[in-house]
Amino acid sequence: MWHLDPFVNCPVYETESFTLRKLMIEDSEELFECYSDPVAAQFFNGDNCGDDFYYTDFEKFKKCINYWIHSYTIHDFVRWSIVHKQTNKCVGTVELCPSHKYSKAQETIGILRIDVLSSLETTDAMEELFAIFINHFYRDFQLDFLLTKAVPQAAVRLTVLNKHSFIDAAPMCTIPFAHYFIK
C-alpha cells in the first residue's frame, strides 16, 4: 500500500482558488492579518494548546510560527499555509495532527485545525478546503477518522460539516472538549 510520509515530503494541495503548501517563516507578515482578525479568531481552535492564537503583537506571532515550524521538524503535526491564488497571499493555515490520542480503539485520528481570514469564512471557500481534506487526507495520512472543531457560531462550517456527513465526535472518540465533529 502506498504511503506518503508528510514529514519527509510535505504534500502540496491545490483547488481552483487555493494552494496549501508547507508553512514558512516568510509567511508571517501575510498570516498576521488572519491571526490578528478578531472575527476570524472566534473560529480558531486552541484546545489543548494553551493559546487562543489571536495576536496583536507581531513578534509574539512570529514565535508561534517558529513553534509550528519546529513541531513539523519533530514530526508532531503538519501546518500548511493557505495561499489564495487570485492574490498570491497567505490567507490562513491548516494543521493536521495524525494521532491515537483520542482514539477508543487505536484508530488513527487526524486532528484538523482550520484558520482563515474572516472574509473567507464562506461556503465556497470551506467547500474547497474540505474537498482537499476529504479527498486526500485519509489516504495520504492513513487516517481512520478526521476530527475538527466548529463552535456554534460557525454556521458556515457547521453546514459544510453536515453536508459531508461529519457527526458529533463524543460517541466516536475520547476528546474532552466541546463542539467536535468526526468523519
Number of C-alpha atoms within 10 A of each C-alpha: 2 7 9 13 13 16 14 10 9 16 16 12 16 15 14 10 16 22 19 22 20 21 23 14 13 10 18 21 14 14 25 22 19 24 28 18 17 15 15 20 20 16 23 20 19 14 12 9 8 7 12 15 17 19 20 14 11 15 11 11 20 19 13 16 21 16 12 20 20 13 14 20 13 9 14 16 21 23 25 24 25 28 22 18 14 9 10 12 16 27 24 25 22 20 19 22 20 25 16 15 14 18 16 13 9 11 17 21 25 27 22 21 19 21 24 25 22 18 12 15 18 13 14 12 18 18 18 15 21 17 14 14 19 13 10 14 20 17 14 15 18 18 16 16 19 22 23 19 26 22 15 11 10 13 14 18 21 18 15 17 21 13 10 14 11 19 15 17 20 15 10 16 21 12 16 11 11 13 15 19 21 22 18
